[in-house]
Amino acid sequence: MTGTTGTPLRVGLIGYGLAGSVFHAPLIAGTDGLTLDTVVTSRPERQAQARAEHPGVTTVAGADELLERAGDLDLVVIASPNKTHVPLATAALEAGLPVVVDKPVAGTAAEARELAALAEQRGLLLSVFQNRRWDNDFLTLRHLLETGALGDVWRFESRFERWRPKPKGGWRESGDPAEIGGLLYDLGSHVVDQALVLFGPVTQVYAESLVRRAGAEADDDTFLALTHAGGVRSHLYVSSTTAQLGPRFRVLGSQAGYVKYGLDPQEAALRDGHRPGPGWGVEPEELWGRVGAGESPLTGGGRPEPTLPGDYPAYYAAVAKALTGAGPNPVTALEAADALDVLEAARRSARDGVVVTLR
């Protein structure tokens, strides 16, 4: 392992679709202590794109070619389709390489725990890319909770909604269970992870998971109701069929509530080709959420709460520290397994029309 004497850690990235090209590659390339060494993609146009966007990067067509060079690398990042996550992570760990896997790390909690056990057995880092722990609104809400500004939280509402009346197709919207598609495992991985980080373990899960759009195969309008062991109730919505978007967060406590509209700007910035630097993740004041009691934020009630800057670069900065022994794993596979327990329970609840008890 390099990186202890100022030599950057060499990263191999598997997959150069949306996740690889928009999120992982720019964040890796912009992290001190890391260098994007190799990109795996079988498509010639994506190989050309990678070389253009990251001069000096090596491109190869398959993961086998990358793993044959395991001794030249310090980390493998898996940003390929969901169904490949477990086999590729297993192969990389068995080749002696630390691994970052995009969410969901696996299709089941059992698979995630098996990967975690393999990583522990090999003494290797296995981390899951949960970038939305570094969303601006999430960081702001954590600050409000830590300072007690809302009192005891009673209800947490979280929405990740879009208006996409026509399916886009591809594996993310496939109805084949092997693809691990649909919004429950896509955006649901984010909102469930955030709820667990904020309010701890879940004891009961109720869910409604629907396919609404003509021609759609996988769930595109899903709701989860979670009961946390500490008493908080989380209501989580993920949808591609929302003609009028609700608040991203609505959090109700014994002293005040917090309401925040709009999505963190970092994804849009990365899609537009912007890169982290001064002013990154900063939101204009007119988009700040509001904190208050007994008033409507839509009519100016409550006080504006400055939104903390979003910080996706913090994830890979933490990974770099973890690889050199200077800090903890920012998102463990066991944490991801806990979220998968909830997602699996939600799928069962929606299928059978029951409330599922976890603990």
ABEGO torsion letter per residue (X at the ends): XBGAAGBBBBBBBBEABAAAAAAAAAAAAABBGBBBABBBBABAAAAAAAAAABBGBBBBABAAAAAAAAAABABBBBABBAAAAAAAAAAAAAAGBBBBBBOBABABAAAAAAAAAAAAAAGBBBBBBBAAAABAAAAAAAAAAAAGAAEBBABBBBBBBBBBABBAEEAAABABAAAGBEAAABAAAAAAAAAAAAAEBBABBBBBBBBABBGBABBABBBBBBBBAAGBBBBBBBBAABABBBBABBBBBAABBBBBBEBBAAAAAAAAGBBBBBGBGBBBAAABBBBBBGBBAAAGBEBBBBBBBBBAAAAAAAAAAAAAGABBBABBAAAAAAAAAAAAAAAAAAAAGBBBBAX
